[in-house]
Amino acid sequence: MMKESMSAEKMLVTTYMLSVLRLCLLFILLCGLVYPLLSTGVAQLLMPKQANGSLIKDEAGVVVGSVLIGQQFNQPTYFHGRVSSISYQAEASGSNNYGPSNPALLDRMKETIAEWEKKNPDVALDQVPIQLLTNSASGLDPHISPQAANVQIPRISKETGVSEATLLALVKQHTEQRDLMIFGEPRVNVLQLNLALNEIISS
């Protein structure tokens, strides 16, 4: 009887183990293969641009960036984005989370203000939106407000020879409104704006 009981117990354990193994293989196939392929296929079918990274191409069809990731623009002829403590390196997203009492925050602000005043002597500091002097949380913000773009126009007009009226119209043309008219704030994608500016300069 004892041998029969042990044999039945082993068969039961074996049955359970096989059931568990089959379930594991089933979920590996469903979650690791079928679902990723299905979701990728649906995304490519319904929204291929977003699924491929919302990439931006120039006139020659060369990828120059993404709508979702900001880039560093230091040349005085271009619109500049927000300050990025990671120099817009996408593999290192994040920013130093300094508190108001941290001396490093004050030092960073002083450096940013000094750089702004050097590059934009025609614009008073009290006219500069605070977003141009502070980091975003990710360090990769691709947008600035229309006001942050407009205060850069005197510098860009002087450097490029493009009239301020033309640059104001360009910013207005590339201003995205609130999502569904209630979410977020009006914004301008810096990369797209600079690509449009390149077209004007080269024409």
C-alpha positions in Angstrom: 0.0 0.0 0.0 2.8 2.4 0.9 4.5 1.8 -2.5 1.2 2.3 -4.3 0.7 5.6 -2.4 4.2 6.9 -3.2 3.7 5.9 -6.8 0.4 7.8 -7.0 2.0 10.8 -5.3 4.8 10.8 -7.8 2.4 10.6 -10.7 0.4 13.5 -9.2 3.5 15.6 -8.9 4.5 14.8 -12.4 1.1 15.8 -13.7 1.3 19.1 -11.8 4.8 19.8 -13.1 3.8 19.1 -16.7 0.8 21.4 -16.3 2.9 24.1 -14.9 5.5 23.7 -17.7 2.7 23.8 -20.4 1.3 27.0 -18.8 4.8 28.6 -18.7 5.4 27.8 -22.3 2.0 29.1 -23.3 2.5 32.4 -21.5 6.0 32.8 -22.8 4.6 32.4 -26.3 1.6 34.7 -25.7 3.4 37.5 -23.7 6.9 37.2 -25.3 6.0 36.7 -28.9 2.3 36.9 -29.9 1.5 40.1 -27.9 4.6 42.1 -28.9 4.1 41.1 -32.6 0.4 42.0 -32.5 0.9 45.3 -30.7 3.8 46.3 -33.0 1.7 45.4 -36.1 -1.3 47.4 -34.9 0.9 50.4 -34.0 2.6 50.3 -37.5 -0.8 50.1 -39.1 -2.7 52.8 -37.2 0.1 55.3 -36.3 3.4 54.4 -38.0 5.0 57.8 -37.4 4.6 57.6 -33.6 5.5 53.9 -33.5 8.8 54.7 -35.3 9.8 57.5 -32.8 8.0 60.5 -34.3 11.2 61.2 -36.4 11.8 64.5 -38.2 13.5 64.6 -41.6 15.0 67.4 -43.5 14.4 68.4 -47.1 16.8 65.6 -48.2 14.9 63.0 -46.3 17.6 62.6 -43.7 16.5 62.0 -40.1 17.6 65.0 -38.0 15.8 64.3 -34.7 12.5 63.5 -33.1 9.5 65.6 -32.2 9.7 64.1 -28.7 13.4 64.7 -27.8 15.0 68.2 -27.6 18.4 69.0 -29.1 21.1 71.4 -28.1 21.3 74.6 -30.1 24.1 77.0 -29.2 24.5 79.0 -32.4 23.2 82.5 -32.1 21.4 82.1 -35.4 19.0 79.5 -34.0 16.2 79.5 -31.4 17.4 77.9 -28.2 15.5 75.4 -26.1 15.4 75.0 -22.3 18.6 74.6 -20.2 19.6 71.0 -20.0 22.1 69.8 -17.4 22.7 66.7 -19.5 23.3 68.5 -22.8 20.2 66.8 -24.2 21.9 63.4 -24.1 18.8 61.1 -24.4 20.5 58.1 -22.8 20.9 60.1 -19.5 17.4 61.5 -19.1 17.0 63.5 -15.8 18.1 66.6 -14.1 19.7 67.5 -10.8 16.8 68.0 -8.4 18.3 70.9 -6.4 16.2 72.4 -3.7 15.7 76.2 -3.3 18.3 76.3 -0.5 21.0 74.5 -2.5 23.9 76.8 -3.4 24.4 74.8 -6.6 21.0 75.9 -7.9 21.9 79.6 -7.3 25.3 79.1 -9.1 23.6 77.4 -12.0 21.0 80.2 -12.3 23.8 82.9 -12.2 25.7 81.1 -15.0 22.5 80.8 -17.1 21.6 84.4 -16.6 25.1 85.6 -17.5 25.0 83.5 -20.7 21.6 84.9 -21.6 22.7 88.5 -21.1 25.8 87.9 -23.2 23.9 86.4 -26.1 20.8 88.6 -25.9 21.9 92.1 -24.8 18.8 93.7 -26.4 16.4 91.9 -24.2 15.9 92.9 -20.5 16.1 90.1 -18.0 12.7 90.7 -16.6 11.2 90.0 -20.1 12.7 86.5 -20.2 10.4 83.6 -19.4 11.7 81.6 -16.4 11.6 78.4 -18.5 14.6 79.7 -20.5 16.6 80.0 -17.3 15.6 76.7 -15.6 16.0 73.0 -16.4 13.1 70.8 -17.3 12.6 67.6 -15.2 13.8 65.3 -18.0 16.5 67.6 -19.5 15.1 66.6 -22.9 12.2 69.0 -23.3 11.7 69.6 -27.1 9.3 72.6 -26.6 9.3 76.1 -25.4 6.5 78.6 -25.1 5.7 81.1 -27.9 6.9 83.8 -25.5 10.2 82.1 -25.0 10.7 81.9 -28.7 9.7 85.6 -29.3 12.2 87.0 -26.8 15.0 85.4 -28.9 13.8 87.1 -32.1 16.0 90.3 -31.7 19.2 88.2 -31.5 18.2 85.9 -34.4 17.1 88.8 -36.6 20.4 90.6 -36.1 22.5 87.4 -36.8 20.5 86.2 -39.8 19.2 89.4 -41.4 15.7 88.0 -41.3 13.2 90.6 -40.3 11.6 90.5 -36.9 8.1 90.5 -38.5 9.0 87.4 -40.5 10.3 85.6 -37.4 7.2 86.5 -35.4 5.1 85.1 -38.1 7.2 81.9 -38.2 6.8 81.4 -34.4 3.1 81.9 -34.7 2.9 79.4 -37.6 4.7 76.7 -35.6 2.8 77.3 -32.3 0.9 74.2 -31.2 -2.3 74.9 -29.2 -3.6 73.1 -26.2 -4.5 69.5 -26.7 -8.3 69.2 -27.1 -8.2 73.0 -26.3 -7.9 72.3 -22.6 -4.8 70.3 -21.8 -1.3 71.7 -21.6 -0.1 75.1 -22.8 0.6 76.6 -26.3 4.1 75.4 -27.3 6.7 75.5 -30.1 8.9 72.6 -31.1 12.4 74.1 -31.2 13.8 71.7 -33.8 10.9 72.1 -36.2 11.1 75.9 -35.8 14.8 75.9 -36.5 14.3 73.7 -39.6 11.7 76.2 -40.9 14.2 79.0 -40.1 16.8 77.3 -42.2 14.5 77.2 -45.1 14.0 81.0 -44.9 17.7 81.7 -44.6 18.6 79.4 -47.5 15.9 80.7 -49.8 
